[in-house]
Amino acid sequence: MSTKLKYFLGLLISIPLLPFLFFQGKYIRKKTPVLPKAAVPTGFVDGQFKSTLSLLTIGESTIAGVGVKEHKGGFTGALAQTLSKVFQQNIKWRVYARSGYTAKQLCTKIVPKIEETTADLIVIGIGGNDAFTLNSPKKWSNDVESLIHLLQHKFPKTPLFFTNMPPIKEFPAFTRLMKFVIGNLVEIQGEHLHILANKEPNVYYNHEVIRLKEWSIRNNLPINTTGIYFSDGVHPSELTYKVWGKEMGSFIFNQNIHPTKPPIPLF
C-alpha cells in the first residue's frame, strides 16, 4: 500500500475522531509538566586524539534536550561520546534546537542562526511536531526538502543525518486514539523522509522504527518498563538520550562516512 493511500485511509478514519483528539490533546498538555530545554548547548569530547571533528545538531524538543539539565546528558552529548569512540577523534559539538518547532520553522528560524561556516557532521531530529500539528505528508516532504537544500547550500560538503522518527505509539502520556492517529502519521512521514534521503546526495536517514522493547533487549535493560524511557510521558529521559545517542552514532559510523581531518594541535 502506498504512503499516500495509507494517509488518506487514516484521514478518513480519523476525521470523525478529531474533536476527541483535540480535547484529549488539551488535557494532556495541561497534565504534562512544562520542562525547560537543556542548558549549555556547546561541548567538547576530548578523547586525547590528534584530530577533532565538528558536529552540529539541529531540531525540535528532543534535540533541545528537554528532560535533562544539560546537553552533555542529552542526545547530542551521548552522540558525541559515541562518535568520538567509533571515529577515534575528538568531537566539538553545538546544538541549534527549539521545542515545538516543525521542519518549516527549522528552515526559517534555526538555519539562519547557525554561526558556523563549516561542519564535519550535521544531525537533524524532527518529525514530532509536524505529526502533532497533523501536517500532511506532502507538506512535510516539501518542508524537509527545503531544509535539506538550505543546509546543503550552507554546508555543501557536509553529510546530513536524520534521526529516527519519534516513537509516538509508545508515549505513556498519550491515549490510544492519539497513538493511533499521530503515531501512524509520524510513521508515514518517516517513509517519505526515507524516499527523500535516498534521492538526495550525502543525506542519510535512520529509518528504523524505534521499538522500546527491542532497545531494551539490545542494551540489556529491563523489558516492559516503558516508563524508564520518558521524563514526563512524552519527552525522553536521560537514559533514552544515552541509548538513542549510542544507536545514532553507530548508524552514522555504519554508513561508511569516515571524515578525516589533519591533526589539530591539542596545545
C-alpha positions in Angstrom: 0.0 0.0 0.0 1.4 3.4 -1.0 2.1 6.0 1.7 -0.4 8.3 0.0 -3.2 5.8 0.2 -2.3 4.9 3.8 -2.5 8.6 4.7 -5.9 9.2 3.1 -7.4 6.0 4.6 -6.1 7.1 8.0 -7.5 10.6 7.4 -11.0 9.1 6.6 -10.9 7.1 9.8 -9.6 10.0 11.9 -11.9 12.8 10.8 -14.9 11.8 13.0 -12.4 11.4 15.9 -10.8 14.9 15.6 -13.0 16.6 18.3 -12.0 13.8 20.7 -8.4 14.1 19.7 -8.5 17.9 20.2 -9.8 17.6 23.8 -7.5 14.8 24.7 -4.6 16.8 23.4 -5.6 19.8 25.6 -5.9 17.6 28.6 -2.5 16.0 28.1 -0.9 19.4 27.6 -2.5 20.6 30.8 -1.4 17.5 32.7 2.1 17.2 31.4 4.7 19.4 33.2 6.4 22.1 31.1 10.1 21.1 31.1 12.8 23.5 30.1 15.3 22.8 27.3 18.8 21.7 28.4 21.5 24.3 29.2 25.0 24.6 27.8 24.5 23.9 24.0 28.2 23.5 23.3 30.7 21.0 24.3 33.9 19.1 23.5 34.7 15.4 23.9 38.4 15.2 24.5 39.5 11.6 23.7 43.1 12.7 23.6 43.2 12.1 19.8 45.2 14.2 17.4 42.3 15.5 15.3 38.9 16.9 16.0 35.5 16.6 14.2 32.9 19.3 14.4 29.3 18.2 15.0 26.1 20.3 14.7 22.7 19.0 15.8 19.5 20.8 14.9 15.9 20.0 15.6 12.9 20.0 17.9 12.5 19.4 21.7 14.4 16.1 21.7 17.5 17.8 20.2 16.9 20.7 22.5 17.4 18.3 25.4 14.0 18.7 27.1 14.1 16.3 30.0 17.7 16.8 31.1 19.6 19.6 32.8 22.5 20.0 30.3 23.1 18.9 26.7 26.0 16.8 27.8 23.5 14.5 29.4 21.1 14.7 26.4 21.1 13.3 22.9 23.9 15.4 21.5 26.3 14.7 24.4 25.6 11.0 24.1 26.0 11.1 20.3 29.3 13.0 20.6 30.7 10.4 23.0 29.8 7.6 20.7 31.2 9.3 17.6 34.5 10.0 19.4 34.9 6.3 20.2 34.0 5.0 16.8 35.9 7.6 14.7 38.8 7.8 17.2 38.7 11.6 17.1 37.8 14.4 19.5 34.3 15.9 18.9 33.5 19.6 19.1 29.7 19.9 19.2 27.0 22.6 19.2 23.2 22.4 19.4 20.7 24.5 17.5 17.2 23.4 18.5 13.9 24.7 19.9 11.0 22.9 21.5 7.8 22.9 19.4 9.5 23.6 16.0 8.4 22.0 12.8 10.6 21.4 9.7 9.4 24.6 8.3 10.3 26.5 11.4 13.8 25.0 11.3 14.1 26.4 7.8 13.0 29.9 8.8 14.2 30.3 12.4 17.1 27.9 13.1 19.2 27.6 9.9 19.6 31.4 9.6 21.0 31.5 13.1 23.8 28.9 12.5 27.0 30.8 13.0 29.4 28.1 11.8 30.5 28.1 8.2 31.9 24.6 8.2 31.0 21.3 9.9 32.0 17.7 9.5 28.7 16.2 10.5 25.2 17.5 10.8 22.5 15.5 12.6 18.8 16.6 12.4 16.0 15.4 14.7 12.5 16.4 13.7 9.0 14.9 13.0 7.1 15.0 16.3 5.7 18.5 15.9 4.8 18.0 12.2 2.8 15.0 13.3 1.2 16.8 16.3 0.0 19.6 14.0 -1.3 17.0 11.6 0.8 18.3 8.7 0.1 16.3 5.5 2.9 14.0 4.2 3.1 16.3 1.1 3.7 19.4 3.2 6.1 17.5 5.4 8.1 16.3 2.4 8.2 19.8 0.9 9.4 21.4 4.1 12.1 18.7 4.7 13.3 19.0 1.2 13.6 22.8 1.7 15.6 22.1 4.9 17.9 19.8 3.1 18.6 22.2 0.3 19.2 25.1 2.8 21.7 23.1 4.7 23.4 21.8 1.5 23.8 25.4 0.3 25.3 26.4 3.6 27.4 23.3 4.1 27.9 21.8 0.5 30.3 19.0 1.5 28.8 18.0 4.9 26.8 14.8 5.2 23.4 15.2 6.7 21.9 12.6 9.0 18.3 12.4 10.1 17.5 10.6 13.3 14.7 8.1 13.7 11.2 9.5 13.9 9.9 9.7 17.5 8.1 6.5 18.8 4.8 8.2 19.4 3.0 4.9 19.6 4.9 4.2 22.8 4.3 7.6 24.6 2.8 6.7 28.0 1.0 10.1 28.3 -0.9 9.6 25.0 -4.3 7.9 24.8 -4.9 5.0 22.4 -6.6 7.4 20.0 -3.6 9.7 19.9 -1.2 6.9 19.5 -3.2 5.6 16.6 -3.7 8.8 14.7 -0.5 10.7 15.4 1.6 7.5 15.6 0.5 6.3 12.2 1.1 9.7 10.7 4.6 10.0 12.0 5.5 6.6 10.5 4.1 7.7 7.2 6.2 10.8 7.4 9.2 8.6 8.1 8.5 6.7 4.9 8.5 10.0 3.0 11.8 11.0 4.6 13.3 7.7 3.6 12.4 8.4 0.0 13.9 11.9 0.2 17.1 10.7 1.8 17.6 8.1 -0.9 17.3 10.6 -3.7 19.4 13.4 -2.2 23.2 13.1 -2.3 25.1 12.9 1.0 21.8 12.6 3.0 21.1 9.7 5.4 18.0 8.7 7.4 17.9 6.2 10.2 14.6 4.7 9.2 14.4 2.0 11.9 11.1 2.4 13.7 12.0 2.7 17.4 10.6 -0.1 19.5 11.5 0.3 23.1 11.3 -3.5 23.8 13.9 -4.1 21.1 16.0 -1.3 22.6 15.8 -2.9 26.0 16.9 -6.3 24.6 19.8 -4.8 22.7 21.0 -2.7 25.6 20.4 -5.2 28.4 17.7 -3.0 30.0 14.5 -4.1 31.8 11.8 -5.2 29.4 8.1 -4.0 29.8 9.2 -0.9 31.8 8.4 1.8 29.2 8.4 4.5 31.9 12.2 4.4 32.2 12.4 5.9 28.7 10.4 9.1 29.4 10.9 12.1 31.7 7.3 13.3 31.5 5.4 10.7 29.5 6.3 12.4 26.2 10.0 13.6 26.2 13.0 11.3 26.6 14.7 10.5 29.9 18.4 10.8 30.3 18.6 7.0 29.8 16.8 7.3 26.5 19.1 10.1 25.3 22.1 7.9 26.2 20.7 4.9 24.3 19.5 6.9 21.3 22.8 8.8 21.0 24.6 5.4 21.0 22.3 3.9 18.4 22.5 7.0 16.2 26.3 7.1 16.5 26.5 3.5 15.4 24.2 4.2 12.5 26.4 7.1 11.3 29.5 5.1 11.5 28.0 2.2 9.6 27.2 4.4 6.6 31.0 4.3 5.8 31.3 8.1 6.1 34.6 8.4 7.8 35.5 12.1 8.0 39.2 12.7 8.5 40.9 16.0 9.2 44.5 17.0 9.5 45.7 16.8 13.1 44.8 19.8 15.2 47.4 20.5 18.0 45.8 20.0 21.4 48.0 22.7 22.9 
